[in-house]
Amino acid sequence: MTQARVVRMHEPGAAEVMRVETIDLPAPQAGEAQLRQTAIGFNFIDIYQRSGRYPLPLPTGLGHEAVGVVEAVGPGVRDVKPGDRVGYINAGLGAYADRRNVAADKLLPLPAGMADDKAAAILFKGLTAQYLLRKTYRVGKGDLILVHAAAGGVGQILCRWGKGLGATVIGTVGGEAKRAAAKKAGADHVIDYAKPDWPKAFLEATGGRKANVVYDSVAKDTFLQSLDCAAPFGYVVLFGAASGPAPAIEPELLNKKGCLFLTRPSVFPHNADAATLRANAKDLFEAIAAGHVDVEIGARFKLDEIVAAHRAVESRKTQGAVVITP
């Protein structure tokens, strides 16, 4: 029986509740593949789940996204074989590990030219951007989009891909130190949302024009002002809560702000079955090949440094994507 090193938590709380443990990993069962993981993606949902904001059954592993090499397959597996390089975003919790068994139909074969660390940094975030830009609101030439946390992993992809689709992109950042990263990612203008008059700065940058769609992953600190930045019949899309949950509002406020559409989507329902996942991934890989999507890896940590990784992201000391190596 193979051994695996995995991160587990037995109670929610601060980063220190996570522990690296060694477990026996059985042979893959029917429909499963066993992976030797080479790179693990880090996403803000990991912090929500670890802290208890999104409660989990305990004890539990953590992490949704990783890349690796198939070492063995169970009965009935036809889509992948030993030696294949694959990635996943939605194979159940437990990506923080050096080896694991996953359902083979959750695996995505990787393009030959894509490095493992780049794939681990881009799959979850890229597929998030894919549904935001192509499904929640289909961004096109001439649109004006507002991207909060534009220096973050998803934010940078939204900026680049949005520009590739022909939109004007306004990015916000939480502090002047992150302005350069958002600008490099393609934002036409960058605004510091930590300043109380940032909506005024937004309108000055656009000549008074409001956004067709506002992508808000910050929530508590930005949501009410996001409503003021959306054009009549525009979309406000909440897809995270980096500063805390968005305040509750009465539905009538959406009418008063301009007959707005408000939605709270998630990457997992948008990639719930194998056919949809692979179609969305094809869209993402084509955007990468066209140069419309890239990701900056801002920090790297070893699996044994997982506590430090969580601390760094929570304190907003990182820019771009974080990658963990087993």
Buried (B, 14 or more C-beta within 10 A) or exposed (E): EBEBBBBBBEEBEEBEBBEBBEBEBEEBEEBBBBBBBBBBBBBBBBBBBBBBEEEBEEEBBBBBBBBBBBBBBBEEBEBBEEEBBBBBBBBBBBBBBBBBBBBBBBBBBBEEEBEBBBBBBBBBBBBBBBBBBBEBBEBEEEBBBBBBBBBBBBBBBBBBBBBBBEBBBBBBBBEEEBBEBBBBBBBBBBBBBEEEEBBEBBBEBBEEEBBBBBBBBBBEBBBBBBBBBBBEEBBBBBBBBBBEEBEEEEEEEBEEBBEBBBEEBEBEEBBEEBEEBBEBBEBBBEBBEEEBBBBBBBBBBEBEBBBEBBBBBBEBEBBBBBBBBB
